[in-house]
Amino acid sequence: MGNWFHNVASAFAYSVAEEHANPDWAASVPPYNDLTRFILSQHAQMPDYLRKPMALATSGFDLFGLVAGGHLFHGKPPEVRAKQIASWKNSRIAFQRDLVRYFESLAALGLYSREVEASAPDPLFGNERKGVVGSEQRERKCDVVIVGSGPGGATTGCLLAEAGRDVLMIEEGPYYELESCIPFSRQEMLQKYRHGGQTVALGKDKVAYVEGRCVGGGSEINSGLYHRTPPDILERWRKEFQVEAVNDSELLPYFEASERELTVSLIPGAAPPAALKLHDGATKLGWKSLEVPRWFSYKPGTTQGTRQSMTKTCVPRFLKAGGKLLPDTKIRRIRQDGAKWLLEGKRADGAIRIEAQTIFIAGGAVQTPALLRRSGITRNIGDSLRLHPTVKITAQFPETINAPEMGVPTHQVKEFSPRLSFGCSISSPGYLALGMIDHPQAAKNIHRLWPYMANYYAMATGAGTGTVRLVPGFGSPLVRYALPLDARRDLADGVRKLSEMLFETGAVGLFPCVTGMTSLRSRDDLRRLPEILPAGMGNLMTIHLFSSCPMGEVKSRCATDSFGRVHGVKNLRIADASLLCTAPGVNPQGSVMAFARRNAAQFLNEKK
């Protein structure tokens, strides 16, 4: 099976790369063995319940070549392979389109990442720090255990350790330094993303999402954009979920504390041209546009900045205060034993058992409900997942707007918030290639035109809900999400408004990341856009997930009380985006950290 799958993956890699090869582009020359290795490593990291179906679908694709043309796909000449790929890519059958898109996306990302990653740094580990513990002890005891080290878990752990509590923070992933890899690179995907970034909420409209799986969690892989929770959202949570101590003034000290410690700030110099394009288009249309602050620390008097994250801030403080960190450890389940909790974990070198008085679960909106459900705690757990469905457009301009060091531009358009938001996304050549999968002829010019191109997005708050469930016999949780008709109408409206804004600021070509949607070359082409995004064709993604264990005093719909205490269970708390009652319409990490601070303070006062 291994050699066979290798052969098909290699044939795909070579087929995609040969389509983009250009004698004037040195990075496109064969051999393409590195692309094959990337595909194989990604397949090995897929969620376990998808790995075998993907292999079977790949087998069917290979055998289809035998039925259709007398030879297996991987044994055909390049020009014949290209025809078979095109036939499945344009198929009406979803799994055929998905299969081709999977291989094509990985091969294109790998090919267009070659130049950028040629000088990638060697991984830098943080395991040598004082306070990072190994697996010498198979059994441990402590006062407080925090499962997860992202913004919610690390913030909680830092405050509790600095208050003198005996705290052990457990992280499923490894401990890499922030600078261990190039941001938004293949290397980062393999190091720090859960399943290599191949996570998806299944449904008629699949939504790809990403989770961090490393010390620091999502803070290590995102752009650090920061928002406070909008006051109208807080008011909604107070009324509908009866969340206590949640108004803007009550949370203000916690927002301000996070902002000080993370050095949340605006860019001290000029914004990147891609961001200014968005701002210019919005201004011309009379729409509200703003620069979003982010977690960056700048040298005084310069524009040289360093992105902040939990491994730059809360985790070192936690360790300095005497907290203990146990990375590379997956907690399988928890159970009560009298007045204490027992945690059963697994490491590469064997099982581990931990005893604690109190547990804070901070694994994120997917892993937190999965752990609780594995442990038999299910009431309102994993029943109400929300997210921000997002669709992208790649825009081309007549002048240079992109640069290798651009990162994620910080401007957003909030004229139609919370229903819709617009912004600029990571626009490295590899991610431009991903966005252009549905426009293969234009994509062949990315190696030459990428300085004139950038990825933009339309994000909907979304009225849909999803679930997190266990799959018998598998370790990875199953995430499902239903996108209602109104959300697809909003996303179509978002594509139209974003396109109008980009043409207003001088775009000469727009390439929606929507299957079957042709490129747009002028305002007149906007008439061809649909009123409702076609079901299953939007290639949707998100980086914001929440609400799977909502807080509040309405016990019929809330998993925890207003301060993260799981209803009906003693000394068990949640400290992550699961708590947010509904989609906030903005990046949720500012909200997560504010509530983590508020709830940690309440816990410390309670335990005095």
N, C-alpha and C positions, 0 to 999 in steps of 0.2 A: 504493500500500500504506500509506503514511504517513497520508494523510487518512482512509482507511478504518479503520485501527486506532484513530486518534484518535476517530472517531465512535463506535466500539463502547466504547472506554474511557470516553468521556464519558457514554454512556448508562448504563453500569454505575455510574459515580460518582454520577450524578444519582439513579439508582434506589435505591442504598444510602442516600444522604444524605436523600432524601425519606422513606424509611422511619423515619429517626431524627429528622426535623425536628420542632421544637416551638416554638410561638409565644413561650413563656416562656424560651427558650434562644437568645440572640442569635447565638451562634456557629454555629447550625445553619441560618441563613437562606441562600438562594442569592444570587449564583451560586456554583456549585461548580467553577469553572474551575481553582482551585488544586488540587483533588483530582484532576482530570484530568491536570494537569501532573505531579503526583506519580506517578501510575500510569505515564505515558509515560516519565518519567525512570527509574523503576524497571525497566520493561521493557527500556529501552536498556542497563541495567547487568547484565542477567541473564547467567549463563554462556552463552557463545556457542553451545554445542551444544543449549541449551534455548530460545534466542530464537526460532528459526524454528518448532520444534514448537508453542511457545506461540502464535505468530501463526496457524499453521494450525488449531489447536484453536479459537482465537477466531473464525476464519473459519467453521468448522463450526458454532459456536454461533450466529453471526449468520444463517447460511443455514438453520439449523434453524427459526428463526422464520418464514422464508419458506415452508418446507414445511408447518409446523404451523398457520400462521395467515394465510398470504398476504402477510406483510410481514417484511422483515428485522428482527431484534431491535432495532437502534438506531433504526428508524423507527416502532416501536410506541408507543402511549400508555403512561404510567407503570404503570397497573394491570395491563396485559397483560404488560409486561416483568417485573413482579414475579412473575407466575405462572410464566413461563419460567425465571427464576432459581431459583425454589423447586423446580421439577421436576428441574433438573440438580443442584441442591444435595443432593437426597435420592435421587439415582440410585444404582443398584448398580454402575455403571461408574465405576471409580476416576478416570479422566482427566476425566470430566464433573464430579465432585465437586471435584477439584483445581483445575480451571479457575475455577469459581465461587468457590471459597475464596480463590483468588489475588486476583481483583478485589475481592471483598468485604472481605478483610483489609486491603488497601491503602487502600480508600476509607474504611473505618471508622477505621483508624489516623489517616488524614489528617484526618478530620472531628473526631475527639475530641482532636486535637492542636492545633486552631486557637487556642484560648484560651491554652494554655500557651506556644505558640511565637510569640505576637503580638509579644513583646518580645525575640526571639532576638538575640543579639549578632552583630555583623559578624565574619566569620572572621578569626582572628589567625594569621598565618603566622610560622614561626620561621626562614625562609630567610635573614634578614638577620644571623644570628649568625655570628661568626667561626668558621671551620672548616667551614661548610656550603658545598660547592663546586658550581659549575654545570657546564655541558657544553662550556665553551670548549675543554677538552682532549679530543680524541676518543680518545687513547690515554694510559694512565696506568700507572705502575709503583709497587708498594709491597711491603712485606714480607708483611703479613697483610691479607686481605680477609675481611670478615664480611658475609654476605648475609642481611639481615634485622635489624631493630632492636627486636624485642620483648624480653621479659624475658631470654631466653637470649642473644640477640645483643648487646643493649645492656650487659648485665652483663659478658659476655666482652670486648667492646670497651673498656669503661671500665677494666677491670683490666689489659688488655694495653697500652693507651695510657699509663696511669699508671706502668707498668713501663718506659716509654721505647720501646716498639715503634712502628714505622711502620705505622699501621693505617688502612685505609679501610673504613667501614661503608656498605653500600649498602641502600637501602630502595626498594621498588617504589612505595610511595605517597608522598603529599605530607607536608610538615612543618607541621602545625598545632599551635598551642599547646593545652594541655589545656582552657583556658577559651574556646576558639573557638566553642563551641556549647553548648546546653543538653544535659546528659547524657541518654542514652536517648531522643533526639528524632529527628524526621524529618531535621532538619538534620545530626545526627550520623551517621545512616545514610548520607546522601548523601556526606558528607565523608570518613568514616573507615572504613566497613565495605566489605569486599570484595563486589563485586556488589550494593551497597546492602543487604546482609544477606540476599540471596536465594540462599543456598547450602544444598544439601540432599544428604544421603546417600541414594541411591536403593536401593530394595528393596521387598519386600512391605510392610514397615513403614517408610515414609519418615521420616527424622529431620532436621529443620531444624537448622542450626548457623550460627554466625557466626564470621568471621575479621576481625581488624583489618587494614586496608591503609593504613597511615600510619606515620610515624616514631613509635616506641613500641609498635607492634603492638597486641596484645590488651590491654595494660595501659592503653591510652587509652580503651577502651570498656567495661571491666568495672567491677565494684563494689569491687574491691580486697580482697576477703575472702582471708584468708591461713591456710594450714595447713602444718605440717610433714608430711613423708611418714610415715604410720603405721609404727611399728616392725615390725608383722607383715607389712606389704607389703614392706618392705626385706628382711626375712628370706626371704620367698618369692622375691624377685629373686635373692638370693644363692644359694639352693638350686637353683632351676629354671633360671636363666640364668647362674649362676656369675659374677655381678657382683662385682668386687673392691672393697675399701675402701668398703663400703656399709652398715656397721652404724650404729646410732643415734649412738654416741659419736664415730665417725669423721666423720660429717656435721654434728655439733652446731656446730662453729665456723663452718661455712658458713651454717647456718640463722641463727645469732646475728648474723653480720655483715650479712646481708640485713635482718634485723629492726631492727637499729640504723639502718641507712642509709635504710630506707623508713619509719622511725618507726611500725612495726607496733604497734598499741595497741588497747585497748578504748575504748568510748565513755565519756568522763569524766562524763556525766550519765545521765539516764534513757533507756532504749531507746524507740524508737517504739512506739505502742500496738499496731500490727499484729504486731510482734515479741513483745511481751508476751503477746498472745493465744496465740501458738504456745507460748510457754514455760509459760503458765498451763495450757493444755490438756494438755501433756506432764506437768507436775507432778501434776495431778489423777489422771492415769493411772499415775503412778509411773514415767514414762519419763525417760531422761537427756536433758537439754536444756542447751545452753551458748551463750554469746555468742562468736561467732567474731571474733578480732581482724582488723583491716584496715589497709591502707596509708593512714593519715590523720595529718596533722600538726595538733595543736591548740594554740591560744594558751594559755599558762599561766593556770590559774585560770578558764578559760572552756570552754564546750562548742562554740565556733566552730572548725571544722576545715576543712582543705583536703585533698582527695583527692590522693594521690601517684600518680605513674606514671613511666614511663621518661623522658618529656620534662621531668619535674620533678626527676629524680634522676640516673640514670646517663648519659643523653645529654648534659646540660650538663657533667657531670664529664669525660666522654669528650672533648668539644670543648675544654674548658679544658686538658686534658692534652696537647693537640696532635693528637688524632685528627681525621680528615677524614670528613665525612658527605656522601654523594651521594644525595639523595632523588629521587623521580620517575623511577627507573631500574629497569627489569626485566631481570634476568639470564636470558637465554634458555637458555644452555648453558655448560658448562665442559669443558675438555679439557686433558690433560697435554701438555707440549711439553718433553721432556727432564726436567730437574730443576725446572721451573717450571710454573705453571698459567696458562692463558689463559681469561678470562671474556669471553663475548660478550653485550653488553647492548643494550638499546633504550630510547631516550627519545623524547619527543614530537617533538624536533627532529632525530632521526637516531640512527644506531648508535654504539656506544661499545665500546672494547676495552681490557681491563685485564690486566696481568701481575702475578702474585704468587707468592710462595714457598709460602704456606700459605693454605688456605681453610677457614673455618668456615661451614657452612650452618646458618642459623637462621630459616628461613622458616615454621616451624610444621609440624604433623603432616600437612598436606595439601600445602603448597607445597614443602617440602623433598624429599619423595619424588618429586614431579612434576619438579623441576629435575634431580635425579639420574637419573631414568629418561630424561628428554630427552637427557641427556649419556651415555647408554649404560651407566650404573652401576645394575644391577638386582638384584643378589643380596640377597635378604631386604629389599628396598626396597619399601615400600608394600604389603606382603602381610599385615600383621597390625594394621591400624588398630583401636583400641579407643575407646570413648566412654562417657559416662554418659547413657543414655536417660532422659528426664525427661517426666513428664506433669503438667499443671497443673490446679488447681481455683480458681475465683473464689469467695470467701466473702463473705457479707453479714452484718453484725452490727446490733443495734439501736442501738448507740452509735457515735460518731465514732472511727475508728481510722486514718484516712488524712489526709494533708496534702500540698500541692504540693512541699514541700521534703523529703519523707520519704526519697526515694532507695530503696536496697535495704536492708531491715532485716537485722540481723546475727545473729540467733539461728538455730540449727539444732538439730534433734532427731536424736541419734545412737544411740538405744536399739538400733536394729536394724542398725547399721553393721558391716561395709561393705556388707551386702546392700542396705539401704535407708537413705536420709537424707531428712529433710524440712526445708523452709525457706520463707522468704517472698521473693517476687520483686518486680521493679519493678511498681508499681501506679498509674502515672499513668492518667488517663482513657483515653488512647489504647491502652495495653496492657491495661486492663480490657476495652475494646471488642474487642480481639483475642481475649482469653480467652473472651468471651461469644458468639463467632460461632455456636456451636451452640445458643444460647438466645436467639433474636432478639427474642422478646416482652419478656423481662426486660432485654435489652440496651438497649431504648429508654429506660430510666430511668437509665442511667449518668450522664447530665449532671446529674441531681438527686441520685442516691444514691451517687456515687463516694466521698464522704467516709466512708461506712459500709462500704466494700468494699476487699478486698485480694486479690492473687494469691498463692497458695501452690503449692508443688510437692512431688512425690515423685520422688526420683532413685534409680535402681537402678545398682549397680556394673556389672551386665550381663556376661554370658558371651559375648556375640556378638563377631564380628570383621568387619572390612571390608577393602576394598582401595582403593588409589589408583592409577589407570591413566590413560594418555594416550589421547585420542580422535583418530585420524588426521584431519588437516585442521582441527583446532580447537586453541585455545590453553588453554582451561580444562580442568583434570584432572577425570576422572569418579570420583566417590566412591560406592562401594557398601557397604552394611552389611546383615548378616543378623541379625535379632533372634530368638534361639531361643525355644522354647516356655517354658523356665524363666524367661527374662527377662520375657516377657509375663505369666506367672503372678506374678512379683515385682511388676511394675508394678500389676497389679490389686490385689494385697495392699496396695501402697502407697496406692492410691486409697482403699481401705477404711479403713486405719489413719489416714491423714490426715483423712478425713472424720469418723471417730470422735473424733479429737482436737479438730477444729474445733467439732463439736457440743458436746463436753464444756466448751468455753470460751465457749459462748453464741451460736454462729452460728445465724441464722434461715433461711439459705438457702445451698446449695452448688451450684455450676454447673461440673461436670467438663468439661474441654476434650476431650471424647471424642465423636466423631460417633455420633449415635443414642442417647446416654445422657441421660436426662431429669434435670431438677434434683432435688435432694434437700432435703426440708423438715424432716425429723426423723430420729431414730435408726432408726425403723421402716423408713425408705426404704433403709437400708443392706442390707436383705435382697435388694434388687433388683440389687445390684452383681454383676457377673460374677466368676467365679473366675479367669478368664484374660482379659486384655485382648483384645478382638476384633482380629484381624489387619487391619492397614491402617486402623484407625479411631481410633487413639490420638492423632493429631496431635502426635507426639512432637517434642521439641526437645532440644538440648544446647548448652552453652557450653564443654564440656571434650572435647578430642580429643587423642590421644596414641598412642604405641606403634607407629607405622608404620615405624620404623627402630630396633628395640629394641637396647639395649646388652647386652654380656655376652661371655663367653668360649666359649659354645656356638655355634660357627660355623655349625652346620646351621640355626640359627633366628635368629641375631643379625646385625644389619647392621653394628654397630661393636663395638669392644672396650669394656672397662669405663669408659674415659675418653673415649669419643666418637670414636675414630679408626676410620674406615671400614675394615673388614677387607679386606686385600689391596690397598689403595690408599695411596700415600704422601702425607703432608701434606694430607690431606682429613679434616675433622672435622665432627661435627654437634653443635649446641648449642641444642636446643629440646625441646619435649615429645615429639617423635618418639622420643627415647631411652628414655622410661619404658617398662618392660617389659610392664606390664599396667595396667589401670585402678586408680588408687590409692584411689578411693572418696572423695576430697576434691578441692577446688580444686587444680589441679596447679602453679600458678605458683610457690608456695614451693619445690616440688621442683625445678622447672626452674632457678630461680635458684641453689639450693644446688649442684646438679650442675654448672651453668655455672661457678660459683666454684671448685669442686673441680677441674674439668677444666682451667680456665684456669691454676690454680696448678701443676698437673702439667705443662702445656705450657711454662710459663715455666721450671720447674726442668729440664725436658728440654732446653731450648734454651740453658741457661747455658754 
